[in-house]
Amino acid sequence: MDLKLELAVLPVSDVDRAKAFYEKAGFRVDLDASPTDQWRAVHLTPPGSECAILLGKGLTAAPPGSTQGLYLVVTDVEAARAELVDRGIEVSEVFHDAKGLLFHGHADGAVVHDVPGQERQAGPHPERSSYGSYATFSDPDGNGWVLQEITQRAPGR
């Protein structure tokens, strides 16, 4: 049985501000519906993605900005970062973990070091190995995103 992740709900405080941010980042607006004053749904999809995000009013009780570690996989992290910066999005510099340990993004663009022994280094992975280079950014509420460079998938993907 296939289980395909297709939608992530993001808690935001200002729907119009969040929608404008994601449009500026290049996300496509698939739906903007508000059948009542108490409910609004904005469905956006990142370029090339099969998984979309949903933000709005009356969708979740989660506090705005509480979603972290959303990964956008790219084939060239430096080019993806440059495109977002050109679109007016504030993005961290490209970095890698010298020890190759996992992490997740944080709302302020910093990296939360959940794994003991991580060693964040400036610039892409020296060998540009897949899964090894990152940049982070956050939406206006602090929902945290990670750009991760993958050029060759791990077996089974």
N, C-alpha and C positions, 0 to 999 in steps of 0.2 A: 504494500500500500504506500503510495506517495503521500507525504504530508508537506505541503508547500506553504511556507510563510508568505503571506501576501499583503498584510496590513499591520502597521504598528500605530497605536493611538498615542499622540503626544499631548500632554497637558500644557496649555498656554493660558496666559492671562488676558491677552488682547488678540482676538482672532484675526482682525484685519492686519495688524502689525505682523503677526506670524505669517500670514498668507503672503504678504508683500515680501518678507524676508526670503521665503522659500521660492517664490517666483524669481526674485533677484538672483538666487543661487542656481536657477535654471530648471527647477522642478516644474512639471506640467500640471496645471489645474485640471483635474478630471471631473470634479463636481464641487459646487458651492450651493448648498441647499439649506433653507431655513423655513420650514413649514410652520413653525410657531415662534413666538418671542423667546421661549425658553430653550430652544434647541436649534443648533446650526452645525452643519458638517461640511468641512472642506477637505476634499480628497486630493492629494498631490502625489505625483510619481517622479522620482529622480530619473534623469536621462539614462536610458538603457536598462533600467531596473524592472524586475517583475514584482517587486515588493513596493508598496506605497505607504504613505503616512496619512493619518486622519487626525485633523485637529478641529476644534470647534467649541461650541457651548453646550453644556449638558451631556457631554460624552463620557466624562470620567471624573472621579472624585480625587484623583491623584493631584498633588500640588504642582502648579506650573514649574517647569524646569526640572522635574524630578527624574526624567528619563535620561539615562546615561549609557554610553558605550554602543551607540548605533554606528555600525560600520558601513562605509561606502567603499566598495572594492574598486580599485582603479589599476590600470596597467602601467601608468607613469605618475607617481605621486607628485613629482615636481611640476609636471604640466597641469595636473588637476588642481594643485594648490594655486598655481599662477592664474588659471582660469577663474577660480573663485575669487581671488584677490582682485583681478581685473573687473569682476562683477560687483566689487565693493564689499565683499565678505571678509571679515577679519579671521585669518587662519594662522595657526602657529607655524613656526619654521618646520621644515622636514627634519625628522629625527629617526633614530633607530635605537634598539636596546642592544648594547654591546654583548650582553650575555644571552640574548635571544629568548628571554622570558616573556610571557604574556602580560598584558595590562589592559585597562580600559580607560576611556576618556573621562574627563571631569568637566563640569560646567564652566570653569574659568580657563579652560584650554590646557590646564596642567594635566599631568598623567598621575593617576592614582596608582601608587606602587603597592599592589596587593600581593605580589610575589617577592619574598625576601631575596635580596641579591641582585635586583635589577640595576642596570647601569645605562641610563639614558645618555645618548651621544648625539651631537648635532650632525645633521646631514643624513642622506640616505645610507642604507646598509652598504658597507664598502664593496661587497660583491654583488649588490643589487639583487640579493636572493629574494625569492617570493616570500611573502608574509613578513618581510623584515624592515620595511620603511613605512613611516607614518607621518601624519599631520593631523591636528585637531582643530575643531571650531565648535561654536555654540550658537544656538538661535537666541533671539532677544530675551527669552525667559531663562536661558541656561541649559536647555536640553542639549546634551553633549554628543557630538559626532566625531568619528575617527575615519580619516582616509587611510586605507591600507593598500599598499602596492602588492598585487599578486600577478605574476606573469606566467606562472606554471602552477596548476592546482596540485594539491596533495592527492595521492592515489585514492580512488573511490569517490572523487568529487565530480 
